[in-house]
Amino acid sequence: MKKEFATRSNERGIPLYFESSDLGLVSALVSIGWEIKSIDKTDRKKVKFIFPNSEELSEMTEKYWNKELEIDARTFFEDQKMLKNRIYSK
C-alpha cells in the first residue's frame, strides 16, 4: 500500500492507521481478531502491515510488548505461517 496510509490522521492529529513490520506483533494482533487493512511491500527489505488505528489496538500492542497478551499458541503459529505466505507471495 502507499505511504498515504501512514500519514493520514484525524482532526486531532491522531494517525488513522497503525503500521508495523514486527512479525510477532502482527501475528499476535491477527490471532486475537484484528484485520490487516493493507500490506506495504514497496521496500523490498521490510514489509509493513497496516491496521486501522484505535485506542483498543494501542492497548493490545502495549499488552503484547509487556508480555501480558494471552494467545492460543496454535492459532498464533497458524496465523504467523499465513502472514509469511502473504509476505512472500507476489
N, C-alpha and C positions, 0 to 999 in steps of 0.2 A: 504494500500500500504506500501511498505517497506521504511525504513529510507533513502535509497539512493536518493529518490526524493528530500528530504530536503537538502542533502549535495552536490548535483551536482551543478556545476557552469560553466559559460562560461570562455573563455580565459582571461577575465578581472576580474575574481573572483566574478562576479555578479551571484547570485543564479538563476538557470533555472526555479525553481518552488517557488511559494508563498504558504505558508500554514497558515491556521487559524482555531481555534476552536471556534471562536465567531460566534454564530448562526445568530445574527443580521447582522453582516458584510457580512457573506457568503450569506444570504438571499438577501441582497441588491445587491451584485455583480451578483448573478444569475438573479435577477429581471431586471437588465439592460443589460443582454445578455452574461455574462461571463459563460463559460462552465467549470465544475469541471473536472479535469484530473483524480483524484482518491480520494478515501476516505480511510483514515488510521484508522482502528478500533483496532489496536494492544493494545492500552491502554484502558482497559475496562471502565475507568472513564472519558476519554476525547477523543472525535473523532476529527480527523484533516481532513479538507478539503484542497485539493491540487489543485492549479491552475497553468497553465503556467505563468511565471513571465514576466512582461513587464513594460515599463515606464507608459503606459496608465493605467495599473492595479494599479500601485502605486498612480497615480493621483486620480483615483476613490476611492481608500482606504482612501486617505487623505481627499477627499471631504466628505466621509462618517463620518469620525471622527470629522471634522469641522462643521458638520450639514449643509453642502452645497449641498448634493446629493439629487436630487428630484426623487422620485419613486412613481409610482401608488400604492396606499395603497392595493387595492385588489390583484394586481399582487404580491406584497410583501407577503401578508398573504398566498396566494396560494403556492408560492414558499417555504415559511418557513414550511408550512404543508408538502409539498413534501419532504423537507430535513429531517424533523423529521421522516417521514416514512422510509427514507433511513438509518437514524441513527439506528433505532430500528429493522430493518429487518435483517435477517441473511444472 
